[in-house]
Amino acid sequence: MSLPRCALLWARLPAGRQAGHRAAVCSALRAHTGPFPGALGRVPAIACASSSASGGSKAPNTSLFVPLTVKPQGPSADGDVGAELTRPLDKNEVKKVLDKFYKRKEIQKLSADYGLDARLFHQAFISFRNYIMQSHSLDVDIHIILNDICFSAGKSHVDDLFPFFLRHAKQIFPVLECKDDLRKISDLRIPPNWYPEARAIHRKIIFHSGPTNSGKTYHAIQKYLSAKSGVYCGPLKLLAHEIFEKSNAAGVPCDLVTGEERVSVDPDGKQAAHVACTVEMCSVTTPYEVAVIDEIQMIKDPARGWAWTRALLGLCAEEIHLCGESAAIDMVTELMYTTGEDVEVRTYKRLTPISVLDHALESLDNLRPGDCIVCFSKNDIYSVSRQIEIRGLESAVIYGSLPPGTKLAQAKKFNDPDDPCKILVATDAIGMGLNFDWVFLFCFVQWRELRPWKALCVLVCAVRSPEKNLRLKKISLWLFFLLLKAAGLHPTAEQIEMFAYHLPDTTLSNLIDIFVDFSQVDGQYFVCNMDDFKFSAELIQHIPLSLRVRYVFCTAPINKKQPFVCSSLLQFARQYSRNEPLTFSWLRRYIKWPLLPPKNIKDLMDLEAVHDVLDLYLWLSYRFLDMFPDASLVRELQKELDGIIQDGVHNITKLIKISETHKLLNLQNLSAESQSRLSAVAKSQSRRNRGTKALGSKAAEPLGPDAEEKSLASRLVQQGLLTADMLKQLEREWMTQKTEQGKGRLETGTSLKGTRRKKKEPDSD
């Protein structure tokens, strides 16, 4: 092609495209007039530059890198400039060139130097090949290079495709372009520097160490009440609510702040000098005179530990009082050493002694008033409550998914000496937030291997009683005294936003995975488990939301084991994306209000799920006031629902009895069907054995229904699912049913005999 023709084609391009393609066209023309000198000779220099840029950081987990889609180029309005400068490409020859490029060991090594391991290299090549083979027109530079490789022997080498391949690889894997920036963003090695307001003052740290019921929290709260301003940070809403009530009862105005609730004591809404909050909700910018952080050993919690770390490092308070187990003293001291702050340790002893008896409960018949049975599943709670009710005793029930009001009502019922309820059946949910006045008895109904934190919760709730007798069936006490070695951290919304700026087309769940993989922490910290966050992110990924809004929805506390709650989060996000406010009337229709009292355990569990959905609405209402406008009405509705649940829990043994009766009826129907099948098999066997002699042996008789019935009945009675009266009633019904079946068979047999006689009479004649 002549130079005038090249100039004419160049002049036809718009000015913007000329500027964008000037360097590429010039390099392509140079390649057209002569081969790139020393293509392979440049490999070592490029590799050295790449390795120096990496900075010696740890290699990322490339399995987290999800390739983006690069669409092939369609027909261009300017035509195929590369084809006019050279000639059209032969797709078969191009495919051979690309296959040769892929098999080059030098190319694979060079790609590895740029962060493309075998997996990424293969994915990048597949995308690169599809892009070239499916595009109607290629960029001028790569078109000319491919033309020279295919048709001009000696002018170009397949290695000259590497810059274009690398450019394409960075398009589908943008993380390769910004690895250093991502490492800086995810550098979590100096968390104290995240809180400049706290570093600007010298704080006094006081650690109140001691077992539960030793008075350590009492002394810290006294300092809190006597201060001009203060903040209490607790692990549970119940504890924050308790301090809120105690503070106002003592004449110290105090506000309440939790994820789902804001209560201001000032009628005009003015913020009080004291605030009781859950640890996640504490402000790290508001100055206080005294701050109390309760249960500081939870800083090790794999899911929520980041909240205690944030409070410990970030609270702007002149005095910070920490309450917790002695196992956390060394770690807190080391963390405060990095901030230049000393830790004063005050040790307390239990006000009343506690001892562990060397024998177990062995039977529920040995229960005494004031005893508590700790279980580790709802099914165990239902079973134990039913067995206690059979023995003529009344029990209170507490487990994690109950609303806070119901938990308090059940605890009050158990602690009331005038109430006939003298037994408590609970899960480890009573480990924090509830105090009891009576003796505690622990019987692990079904012993399982416990995680250290769950075992620690058991010990905490065990020693909350002022009495001193405990009876443990089987437990390893050494688990309770694990030393804490690291504090939890959590990426902030700002850090995730900066990550998303560099990786704009990456999903939020994948962003979290890459952030955790790139993050750098020292031995004093760890990144908390973010599985729940990722679960919510994947749940609402297809809904169009801004990154900040999506992040807030993903931090909403939900129980991912409850399908209705998960679907509600999805529905709320969908309504938000449509810019449709979630009004009170809409919510009533969604939950199908009014709800009926529970008739069985399943109904009770459904009501608990609805209560959690209302909690979710309230939580979101404080983040998006315009889209969730009816928080006050929803709170009143939630109180009404709480009352319905309380009535259901009060009658839980009746609900359990109804549920077990339904199961028993299903079991009886199944047993009757099995018996009919067994009888049919026995008759068939009897017909086959008819006419044979049984000399020296006795034919095996089929298992009668009475034996199986007796075994099943004894098992049901032992489990407390049947009483003696119920068993007698079932026996009467069984005998009646068997008698009626016998009469029916007799009548049927007589009718058949008569029919056979009638058939034989004509023959005799």
matplotlib code that plots the C-alpha trace (Angstrom):
import matplotlib.pyplot as plt

x = [0.0, 1.3, 2.1, -0.6, -3.2, -2.1, -2.3, -5.8, -7.1, -5.5, -7.2, -10.6, -10.4, -12.0, -9.6, -10.3, -9.6, -6.4, -5.1, -6.0, -4.4, -1.4, 1.1, -0.4, -0.4, 3.1, 4.4, 2.4, 3.9, 7.4, 6.5, 5.3, 8.5, 10.7, 10.7, 10.9, 14.6, 15.3, 11.8, 13.0, 15.9, 13.5, 12.0, 14.5, 14.3, 10.5, 10.5, 12.9, 10.7, 7.7, 9.3, 10.6, 7.1, 5.6, 7.6, 8.0, 4.5, 2.7, 1.2, -2.6, -5.1, -5.8, -8.8, -10.7, -10.2, -13.3, -12.7, -14.8, -16.3, -14.7, -17.1, -15.6, -15.5, -18.4, -18.3, -16.7, -18.2, -14.7, -14.2, -11.5, -8.5, -6.0, -7.2, -6.9, -3.4, -2.3, -4.8, -7.7, -6.7, -7.1, -8.9, -7.3, -3.8, -4.6, -5.8, -2.5, -0.5, -2.5, -2.1, 1.7, 1.7, -0.1, 2.3, 5.5, 7.2, 8.8, 5.4, 4.1, 7.1, 6.8, 3.0, 3.8, 6.1, 3.2, 1.0, -0.7, -0.3, -1.3, -5.0, -5.2, -3.0, -5.4, -8.5, -6.9, -5.8, -9.2, -10.7, -8.0, -8.5, -12.3, -11.9, -9.6, -11.5, -14.9, -14.2, -15.3, -12.4, -9.3, -7.3, -4.8, -1.7, -2.7, -4.0, -0.7, 1.3, -0.9, -0.6, 3.2, 3.3, 1.0, 2.2, 5.5, 8.0, 10.8, 9.2, 7.4, 7.5, 4.6, 6.2, 5.3, 1.7, 2.5, 1.9, -1.5, -2.2, -1.1, -3.3, -6.3, -5.5, -5.5, -8.9, -10.5, -8.5, -8.3, -6.8, -3.5, -3.3, -3.8, -2.4, -0.1, -2.9, -5.2, -2.5, -2.2, -6.0, -6.2, -3.2, -4.7, -1.4, -1.8, -5.5, -4.8, -4.1, -7.7, -8.9, -7.1, -9.5, -8.7, -4.9, -5.1, -5.9, -4.3, -6.8, -6.7, -7.5, -8.9, -9.4, -12.0, -11.1, -13.0, -15.5, -19.2, -21.1, -17.9, -19.0, -16.6, -19.3, -21.0, -17.9, -17.5, -21.1, -20.7, -18.0, -20.2, -23.1, -21.0, -19.3, -20.5, -20.8, -20.4, -21.1, -21.9, -21.1, -22.7, -22.8, -26.6, -29.7, -30.9, -27.8, -27.9, -31.6, -30.8, -28.2, -30.6, -33.3, -30.8, -29.3, -32.6, -33.9, -30.8, -31.6, -28.9, -30.6, -29.5, -30.4, -30.6, -29.1, -29.2, -29.3, -33.2, -34.1, -33.3, -34.8, -34.2, -35.2, -35.4, -38.8, -37.3, -34.9, -31.8, -29.0, -28.3, -24.8, -25.0, -25.9, -26.3, -25.7, -24.7, -21.0, -21.5, -23.4, -20.9, -19.6, -15.9, -16.0, -18.1, -16.0, -17.0, -15.6, -16.1, -16.7, -17.5, -16.9, -18.5, -17.4, -14.1, -13.1, -15.5, -12.8, -11.7, -15.1, -14.7, -17.8, -18.2, -14.8, -14.2, -16.8, -14.8, -11.6, -13.1, -14.5, -11.2, -9.0, -11.4, -13.5, -12.7, -13.0, -10.8, -11.3, -12.2, -13.4, -13.1, -15.0, -14.2, -12.3, -8.7, -7.8, -8.0, -5.6, -2.4, -3.8, -5.4, -2.1, -0.3, -2.8, -2.6, 1.2, 0.9, -1.2, 1.2, -1.5, -1.1, -3.6, -4.5, -5.9, -8.3, -9.1, -12.3, -13.3, -16.6, -19.0, -20.2, -18.2, -19.0, -18.3, -18.7, -20.3, -18.9, -22.2, -24.7, -28.5, -29.0, -32.8, -35.3, -37.1, -34.3, -35.1, -35.5, -37.0, -34.6, -32.9, -31.9, -31.3, -29.1, -29.6, -28.0, -30.9, -34.5, -35.4, -33.8, -35.7, -39.0, -38.3, -37.1, -40.0, -42.5, -40.9, -40.9, -44.6, -45.4, -43.9, -46.3, -43.8, -44.0, -40.9, -39.8, -38.2, -35.5, -33.7, -31.9, -34.6, -37.1, -37.8, -36.1, -39.4, -40.3, -36.9, -37.3, -40.8, -39.7, -36.7, -39.0, -41.4, -38.6, -37.2, -40.5, -40.8, -44.6, -44.8, -45.4, -42.7, -39.6, -37.6, -35.8, -35.0, -32.8, -30.0, -26.7, -28.5, -28.7, -24.9, -25.0, -27.7, -29.9, -29.4, -31.1, -31.8, -32.0, -29.6, -28.4, -28.2, -26.6, -27.4, -26.3, -29.2, -27.2, -23.5, -21.8, -18.4, -18.6, -16.7, -14.6, -16.7, -19.9, -18.3, -17.2, -20.8, -21.9, -19.5, -20.6, -24.2, -23.4, -21.8, -24.4, -26.3, -25.4, -25.9, -23.0, -24.1, -23.6, -24.0, -22.2, -22.7, -19.6, -17.5, -13.8, -13.2, -9.9, -11.7, -13.0, -9.6, -8.2, -5.8, -6.8, -4.1, -5.6, -8.3, -10.9, -10.9, -13.5, -13.2, -15.0, -17.4, -14.8, -12.2, -14.6, -15.6, -11.9, -11.6, -14.6, -13.1, -10.3, -12.5, -15.8, -17.3, -16.6, -19.4, -19.5, -19.1, -16.0, -14.7, -14.8, -12.9, -10.2, -10.0, -9.5, -6.9, -4.9, -5.2, -2.2, -2.4, 0.1, 0.0, -2.2, -5.2, -7.2, -9.9, -13.3, -15.5, -17.6, -19.6, -22.9, -22.0, -21.2, -24.4, -26.4, -24.3, -24.9, -28.6, -29.2, -26.5, -28.9, -30.8, -29.5, -28.2, -25.3, -22.3, -22.9, -26.6, -25.7, -23.0, -25.6, -28.1, -25.4, -24.5, -28.1, -28.3, -30.3, -30.5, -29.7, -31.3, -34.7, -36.0, -38.7, -36.2, -33.9, -36.7, -37.7, -34.3, -34.5, -37.9, -36.9, -33.9, -36.1, -38.6, -35.7, -34.2, -37.6, -37.7, -40.9, -41.2, -42.0, -45.0, -46.8, -49.7, -47.4, -45.7, -49.0, -50.0, -46.5, -46.6, -50.3, -51.3, -53.2, -51.6, -53.3, -52.0, -49.8, -51.5, -48.3, -44.6, -44.3, -46.7, -44.6, -41.4, -43.2, -44.2, -40.6, -39.5, -42.0, -40.6, -37.2, -38.5, -39.9, -36.5, -35.0, -37.4, -36.5, -32.8, -33.1, -35.4, -32.5, -30.3, -32.9, -35.4, -37.1, -37.7, -38.7, -40.8, -43.1, -40.7, -42.9, -46.0, -43.9, -42.5, -46.1, -46.9, -43.9, -44.9, -48.3, -46.6, -44.3, -47.3, -48.7, -45.3, -45.2, -48.6, -47.4, -44.2, -46.3, -48.3, -45.3, -45.9, -49.4, -48.0, -45.4, -48.1, -50.2, -47.1, -46.2, -49.7, -49.7, -46.4, -47.8, -50.9, -48.6, -46.5, -49.7, -50.8, -47.4, -47.3, -50.8, -49.6, -46.5, -48.6, -50.8, -47.8, -46.3, -49.5, -49.6, -46.1, -46.9, -50.0, -47.9, -45.3, -48.0, -49.4, -46.0, -45.3, -48.8, -48.7, -45.0, -43.9, -42.3, -40.3, -37.4, -37.9, -40.6, -41.5, -40.4, -43.4, -43.8, -43.3, -46.6, -47.8, -48.0, -44.3, -43.5, -46.3, -44.9, -41.4, -42.6, -44.9, -42.2, -39.9, -42.5, -43.4, -39.7, -39.3, -42.2, -44.3, -47.0, -48.6, -50.1, -53.6, -52.7, -51.2, -54.3, -56.5, -54.2, -54.5, -58.3, -58.4, -56.0, -58.1, -61.3, -59.7, -58.4, -61.8, -63.6, -61.0, -61.5, -65.3, -64.9, -62.6, -65.1, -68.0, -65.9, -64.9, -68.5, -69.6, -66.9, -67.7, -71.3, -70.3, -68.1, -71.0, -73.3, -70.8, -70.4, -74.1, -74.7, -71.7, -73.1, -76.3]
y = [0.0, 3.4, 6.2, 8.5, 5.8, 5.5, 9.3, 9.3, 6.6, 8.4, 11.7, 10.0, 9.2, 11.7, 13.9, 12.0, 8.6, 10.0, 11.1, 7.7, 5.6, 7.8, 5.8, 2.4, 3.2, 4.5, 1.4, -0.8, 0.9, 0.4, -3.2, -3.3, -1.9, -4.2, -6.8, -5.9, -6.4, -8.8, -9.7, -12.5, -10.4, -8.0, -10.7, -10.5, -6.8, -6.8, -9.6, -7.7, -4.6, -6.6, -8.3, -5.0, -3.5, -6.3, -5.2, -8.7, -8.9, -12.2, -13.8, -13.2, -16.1, -15.9, -18.2, -15.2, -13.3, -13.5, -12.6, -9.9, -10.1, -8.2, -8.0, -8.5, -5.5, -5.1, -3.5, -0.1, 3.0, 3.8, 0.3, -2.1, 0.2, -2.6, -4.6, -1.6, -0.9, -4.5, -7.2, -9.2, -11.8, -15.5, -16.8, -20.3, -18.9, -16.5, -19.5, -21.4, -18.3, -18.0, -21.7, -21.4, -18.3, -20.2, -23.1, -20.9, -21.6, -18.2, -16.5, -18.5, -17.6, -13.9, -14.0, -15.4, -12.5, -10.2, -12.1, -14.5, -17.9, -21.0, -20.6, -16.9, -17.3, -20.0, -17.9, -14.7, -16.6, -18.1, -14.6, -13.1, -15.7, -15.3, -11.6, -11.8, -14.6, -13.1, -9.4, -8.0, -5.5, -5.4, -2.4, -1.3, -2.2, -5.8, -6.3, -5.4, -7.5, -10.6, -9.9, -9.8, -13.0, -14.9, -13.6, -11.9, -14.5, -12.9, -9.5, -10.4, -13.1, -14.6, -13.1, -9.7, -10.5, -10.4, -6.7, -7.0, -10.1, -8.5, -5.5, -7.7, -9.7, -6.5, -5.7, -8.9, -9.0, -5.3, -6.4, -7.0, -3.3, -2.0, -4.7, -2.3, 0.2, -2.6, -3.7, -0.2, 0.1, -3.3, -2.7, -3.3, -3.4, -0.2, 0.1, 2.7, 5.2, 4.9, 7.0, 10.3, 11.8, 9.1, 9.4, 13.2, 12.6, 10.5, 8.0, 6.2, 2.5, 0.5, -3.2, -4.7, -8.4, -11.1, -13.9, -13.2, -12.0, -10.5, -6.9, -5.8, -4.3, -2.7, -0.7, 0.4, 1.5, 3.5, 5.5, 5.9, 7.2, 9.7, 11.2, 14.3, 12.3, 8.7, 5.8, 2.2, -0.4, -3.8, -7.0, -7.3, -5.1, -6.5, -5.2, -1.8, -1.6, -2.6, 0.2, 2.6, 1.9, 1.9, 5.2, 7.0, 5.4, 6.8, 10.3, 10.3, 11.1, 8.5, 7.7, 4.3, 3.5, 0.0, -1.1, -1.2, 1.5, 5.0, 6.4, 9.9, 11.0, 14.6, 15.5, 17.8, 15.0, 16.7, 14.2, 13.3, 13.4, 9.6, 6.9, 3.1, 1.3, -1.9, -2.0, -1.8, 1.5, 3.5, 6.8, 7.1, 10.9, 12.1, 13.0, 11.4, 11.6, 7.9, 4.9, 1.4, -1.6, -4.7, -8.3, -7.2, -10.8, -10.8, -8.9, -12.4, -13.3, -14.5, -12.7, -9.6, -9.1, -6.1, -4.0, -4.4, -3.6, -0.4, 0.7, 0.0, 1.8, 4.5, 5.8, 9.4, 9.2, 10.3, 7.1, 3.7, 1.0, -2.6, -5.4, -9.0, -12.2, -12.2, -14.1, -10.8, -8.8, -9.6, -8.9, -5.6, -4.5, -5.3, -3.4, -0.4, -0.5, 0.4, 3.5, 4.6, 4.0, 2.1, -0.4, -0.4, -3.8, -4.2, -7.8, -8.9, -12.2, -13.8, -12.5, -16.0, -19.2, -21.7, -25.5, -28.2, -31.4, -34.7, -36.3, -35.7, -35.2, -38.6, -38.2, -35.4, -36.9, -35.4, -31.8, -29.3, -25.8, -23.2, -25.6, -24.7, -27.1, -25.8, -27.3, -26.6, -26.9, -26.0, -29.6, -30.5, -27.6, -28.9, -32.4, -31.5, -29.0, -31.7, -34.3, -31.7, -31.0, -34.7, -34.8, -32.1, -29.2, -25.9, -24.5, -21.2, -21.3, -19.0, -19.4, -17.2, -16.5, -15.3, -11.5, -9.6, -8.8, -12.5, -13.4, -10.8, -12.0, -15.6, -14.7, -12.6, -15.5, -17.8, -15.4, -14.6, -16.6, -16.4, -17.9, -21.6, -21.8, -23.2, -24.7, -23.0, -24.7, -22.6, -22.5, -20.8, -17.6, -16.9, -16.7, -12.9, -10.4, -12.2, -12.6, -15.2, -15.4, -19.2, -22.1, -23.3, -26.9, -27.8, -31.0, -31.4, -33.4, -34.3, -33.8, -32.4, -31.1, -27.4, -24.6, -22.7, -19.6, -21.6, -23.4, -20.0, -18.7, -21.8, -21.0, -17.3, -18.1, -20.9, -18.5, -15.7, -17.4, -16.3, -19.8, -22.2, -25.6, -26.7, -30.2, -30.8, -34.0, -33.9, -30.9, -29.9, -26.9, -26.1, -24.9, -21.9, -20.4, -20.0, -17.1, -14.5, -13.8, -11.5, -8.9, -8.8, -6.3, -5.6, -3.6, -0.3, 1.0, 3.6, 0.8, -1.2, 1.9, 2.5, -1.1, -0.8, 2.3, 0.2, -2.8, -1.2, -4.3, -6.7, -8.0, -7.0, -10.6, -10.9, -7.6, -8.8, -12.0, -10.1, -7.6, -10.3, -12.0, -8.8, -7.6, -7.5, -7.8, -8.3, -11.0, -8.9, -8.8, -11.0, -10.3, -11.4, -13.9, -12.2, -15.2, -13.6, -10.4, -12.3, -14.3, -11.1, -9.7, -12.7, -12.6, -9.1, -9.0, -8.9, -5.8, -2.5, -0.5, 1.9, 0.4, 2.3, 1.3, -2.3, -2.3, -1.1, -3.8, -6.5, -5.4, -5.8, -8.5, -11.4, -15.1, -16.7, -20.0, -18.4, -18.3, -15.7, -13.2, -13.7, -13.2, -10.1, -8.6, -9.3, -7.8, -4.7, -4.2, -4.6, -2.0, 0.4, 0.0, 1.0, 4.1, 2.8, 3.7, 0.7, 2.1, 0.7, -0.4, -2.2, -4.0, -5.1, -6.7, -8.2, -10.0, -10.7, -8.9, -9.6, -12.8, -15.5, -17.0, -20.1, -23.4, -25.5, -25.1, -24.3, -21.4, -20.1, -20.3, -18.4, -15.7, -15.4, -15.0, -12.2, -10.5, -10.7, -9.1, -6.2, -5.9, -5.7, -2.9, -0.9, -1.4, -0.1, 2.7, 4.4, 4.2, 5.1, 7.4, 8.4, 4.8, 3.3, 6.1, 4.3, 3.1, 4.3, 2.4, -0.7, -0.6, -0.6, -3.5, -5.4, -4.9, -6.4, -9.3, -9.7, -10.2, -12.9, -14.7, -14.4, -16.1, -18.8, -19.4, -19.5, -22.3, -23.9, -27.3, -27.4, -26.4, -29.2, -31.7, -30.7, -31.0, -34.3, -35.6, -34.7, -36.5, -39.5, -39.6, -39.6, -42.3, -44.3, -44.1, -45.1, -48.0, -49.2, -49.2, -51.1, -53.6, -54.2, -54.8, -57.1, -59.1, -59.4, -60.7, -63.2, -64.5, -64.9, -66.8, -69.0, -69.9, -70.9, -73.0, -74.7, -78.5, -78.8, -80.8, -79.2, -82.2, -81.4, -77.7, -75.1, -72.6, -69.1, -67.1, -63.6, -60.9, -60.1, -56.6, -56.8, -57.1, -54.2, -52.1, -52.8, -51.8, -48.6, -47.8, -48.3, -46.0, -43.3, -43.5, -43.3, -40.2, -38.5, -38.4, -40.7, -41.0, -44.2, -43.0, -42.2, -45.7, -47.4, -45.3, -46.4, -50.0, -49.8, -48.2, -50.8, -53.7, -52.1, -51.6, -55.2, -56.6, -54.7, -55.8, -59.5, -59.2, -57.7, -60.5, -63.1, -61.6, -61.4, -65.0, -66.2, -64.4, -65.9, -69.5, -69.0, -67.8, -70.9, -73.2, -71.6, -72.1, -75.8, -76.6, -76.6, -78.9, -81.5, -81.6]
z = [0.0, -1.0, 1.6, 0.0, 0.6, 4.2, 4.6, 3.1, 5.4, 8.4, 7.4, 7.3, 11.1, 13.5, 15.5, 18.7, 17.2, 15.6, 19.0, 20.5, 17.7, 16.8, 18.9, 18.0, 14.2, 14.3, 16.1, 13.7, 10.7, 12.1, 12.5, 8.9, 7.6, 9.7, 12.4, 16.1, 16.9, 19.7, 20.7, 23.0, 24.2, 25.9, 28.0, 30.9, 31.2, 31.3, 33.9, 36.1, 35.9, 36.9, 39.8, 41.2, 41.1, 43.1, 46.2, 47.5, 48.9, 49.4, 46.3, 46.1, 45.9, 42.2, 42.5, 43.8, 40.6, 38.4, 34.7, 33.2, 29.8, 26.9, 23.9, 20.4, 18.2, 15.7, 12.3, 12.4, 10.7, 9.4, 7.9, 8.6, 8.6, 9.4, 6.4, 4.1, 5.3, 4.9, 3.8, 5.4, 7.9, 7.4, 10.5, 10.2, 10.0, 13.0, 15.0, 14.3, 15.4, 18.6, 19.4, 18.9, 21.2, 23.9, 23.9, 24.1, 27.5, 27.4, 27.1, 30.1, 32.2, 31.2, 32.1, 35.5, 36.2, 35.6, 38.0, 35.6, 37.0, 35.0, 35.8, 35.0, 31.9, 30.5, 31.2, 29.7, 26.6, 26.0, 26.2, 24.1, 21.4, 21.3, 21.1, 18.0, 16.3, 16.8, 16.1, 12.8, 12.8, 15.0, 16.1, 13.5, 15.6, 16.4, 12.9, 11.3, 13.8, 13.0, 9.3, 9.5, 11.5, 9.2, 5.8, 6.1, 7.4, 9.4, 9.9, 13.3, 15.9, 17.9, 21.0, 19.6, 20.5, 24.2, 24.8, 23.3, 25.3, 28.5, 27.8, 27.2, 30.4, 32.5, 31.0, 32.1, 35.4, 36.5, 39.8, 37.9, 37.2, 40.7, 43.1, 44.9, 45.5, 46.8, 49.2, 50.6, 51.0, 52.8, 55.1, 58.5, 60.5, 62.5, 63.6, 66.3, 63.5, 62.3, 65.3, 65.4, 67.9, 70.4, 69.8, 70.4, 74.1, 76.8, 78.1, 81.4, 81.0, 84.0, 83.6, 86.1, 86.2, 87.9, 87.5, 87.1, 90.2, 91.6, 91.4, 88.7, 86.5, 89.5, 90.3, 86.7, 86.5, 89.6, 88.0, 84.9, 86.9, 88.9, 85.7, 83.9, 80.7, 79.9, 77.5, 78.3, 75.6, 76.1, 74.0, 74.1, 73.8, 77.1, 78.9, 77.3, 78.2, 81.8, 82.2, 80.5, 83.1, 86.1, 85.1, 84.7, 87.9, 89.7, 88.5, 85.7, 82.3, 79.9, 76.3, 74.7, 71.3, 69.7, 66.1, 66.2, 68.7, 69.8, 73.0, 74.1, 77.6, 76.6, 75.3, 72.7, 71.5, 72.9, 73.4, 77.0, 78.5, 79.2, 76.7, 77.0, 73.7, 72.1, 71.4, 67.6, 68.0, 70.1, 68.7, 68.3, 67.7, 70.7, 73.8, 77.1, 80.6, 81.3, 79.0, 80.1, 77.7, 79.1, 78.3, 76.8, 76.3, 73.3, 71.4, 70.4, 69.0, 65.4, 64.1, 66.4, 67.8, 65.6, 67.5, 70.8, 69.0, 67.6, 70.9, 72.8, 70.3, 69.2, 72.1, 73.1, 76.8, 79.6, 81.5, 79.9, 82.2, 80.8, 82.4, 81.6, 82.2, 83.3, 80.1, 78.2, 80.4, 78.6, 75.2, 76.2, 77.8, 74.5, 72.5, 74.7, 74.6, 70.8, 71.7, 74.5, 77.2, 80.5, 81.9, 85.5, 86.6, 89.5, 90.5, 92.1, 93.8, 93.6, 96.3, 97.2, 96.6, 93.9, 93.9, 91.3, 92.6, 91.5, 90.6, 87.9, 87.9, 86.3, 86.1, 85.8, 88.8, 90.9, 89.9, 92.7, 92.8, 91.4, 89.0, 85.5, 82.6, 79.8, 76.4, 73.1, 70.6, 70.5, 70.1, 73.4, 75.0, 73.7, 74.8, 78.3, 78.8, 77.9, 80.3, 83.1, 82.4, 82.6, 86.1, 87.2, 87.3, 85.5, 83.7, 82.1, 78.7, 77.3, 74.0, 71.5, 68.9, 71.5, 71.5, 74.3, 76.0, 76.2, 77.6, 80.4, 81.1, 81.4, 83.6, 85.8, 86.1, 87.1, 89.7, 91.3, 94.5, 94.4, 90.9, 90.7, 88.0, 89.7, 86.8, 84.0, 80.6, 78.5, 75.9, 76.3, 75.4, 79.1, 79.3, 79.0, 79.8, 82.3, 86.1, 88.1, 91.8, 92.3, 92.3, 88.9, 87.8, 84.5, 82.8, 79.2, 77.9, 74.8, 75.2, 72.1, 71.4, 72.3, 70.7, 73.2, 73.1, 73.7, 76.6, 78.0, 77.8, 79.8, 82.6, 82.6, 83.0, 85.5, 88.0, 87.7, 90.6, 94.1, 95.4, 95.4, 94.2, 90.6, 89.2, 85.9, 84.0, 81.8, 80.9, 80.5, 82.6, 81.1, 77.9, 79.9, 80.5, 77.0, 76.7, 74.2, 71.6, 68.9, 68.4, 65.6, 62.7, 60.0, 56.8, 56.8, 54.2, 53.1, 52.5, 50.5, 48.4, 47.6, 46.6, 44.3, 42.7, 41.4, 40.7, 39.5, 37.9, 40.7, 42.9, 46.6, 47.7, 45.5, 46.7, 50.3, 49.3, 47.6, 50.4, 53.0, 50.8, 50.2, 53.8, 56.0, 59.8, 62.5, 65.2, 67.4, 65.1, 62.8, 60.2, 61.5, 59.7, 57.1, 55.9, 56.9, 55.1, 52.0, 52.3, 52.2, 49.4, 47.2, 48.1, 46.8, 44.2, 41.3, 42.7, 41.4, 44.4, 45.0, 46.7, 50.0, 50.2, 49.3, 52.1, 54.6, 53.6, 54.0, 57.5, 58.6, 61.3, 60.1, 60.8, 57.5, 58.8, 58.6, 55.0, 55.7, 57.2, 54.2, 51.7, 53.6, 53.3, 49.6, 49.3, 51.3, 49.0, 45.9, 47.2, 48.0, 44.5, 43.0, 45.2, 46.8, 50.5, 52.8, 54.6, 57.6, 55.5, 53.0, 55.9, 57.4, 54.1, 53.7, 57.1, 56.7, 59.9, 62.1, 63.2, 65.1, 68.4, 67.8, 67.8, 67.7, 67.8, 64.1, 64.5, 67.3, 65.2, 62.4, 64.8, 66.0, 62.3, 61.8, 65.0, 63.4, 60.2, 62.2, 63.9, 60.4, 59.4, 62.5, 61.9, 58.4, 59.4, 61.3, 58.2, 55.5, 57.2, 54.0, 52.7, 56.1, 57.5, 60.0, 62.7, 65.6, 64.2, 63.6, 67.1, 68.5, 66.2, 67.4, 71.1, 70.2, 68.5, 71.5, 73.7, 71.4, 71.5, 75.3, 75.6, 73.2, 75.3, 78.5, 77.0, 75.3, 76.8, 75.4, 72.0, 72.3, 73.2, 70.2, 67.9, 69.3, 68.9, 65.2, 64.9, 66.8, 64.5, 61.5, 63.1, 63.9, 60.2, 59.1, 61.6, 60.4, 56.8, 57.8, 59.7, 56.7, 54.5, 57.1, 57.3, 53.5, 53.4, 56.2, 54.3, 51.2, 53.1, 54.7, 51.3, 50.0, 53.1, 53.0, 52.6, 53.6, 56.6, 59.6, 60.9, 63.3, 62.9, 63.5, 60.9, 61.8, 62.8, 61.6, 64.2, 65.8, 66.1, 69.8, 70.2, 68.0, 69.6, 73.0, 72.0, 70.4, 73.3, 75.9, 73.9, 73.6, 77.3, 78.2, 76.1, 77.7, 74.5, 75.9, 79.3, 80.8, 80.0, 76.4, 76.1, 77.4, 75.0, 72.1, 73.1, 73.3, 69.8, 68.5, 69.8, 68.5, 65.1, 65.1, 66.1, 63.3, 60.8, 61.9, 61.6, 58.1, 57.0, 58.5, 56.6, 53.4, 53.8, 54.4, 51.3, 49.2, 50.4, 49.5, 46.1, 45.5, 46.6, 44.1, 41.4, 42.2, 42.2, 38.4, 38.0, 40.4, 38.5]

ax = plt.figure().add_subplot(projection="3d")
ax.plot(x, y, z, "-o")
ax.set_aspect("equal")
plt.show()
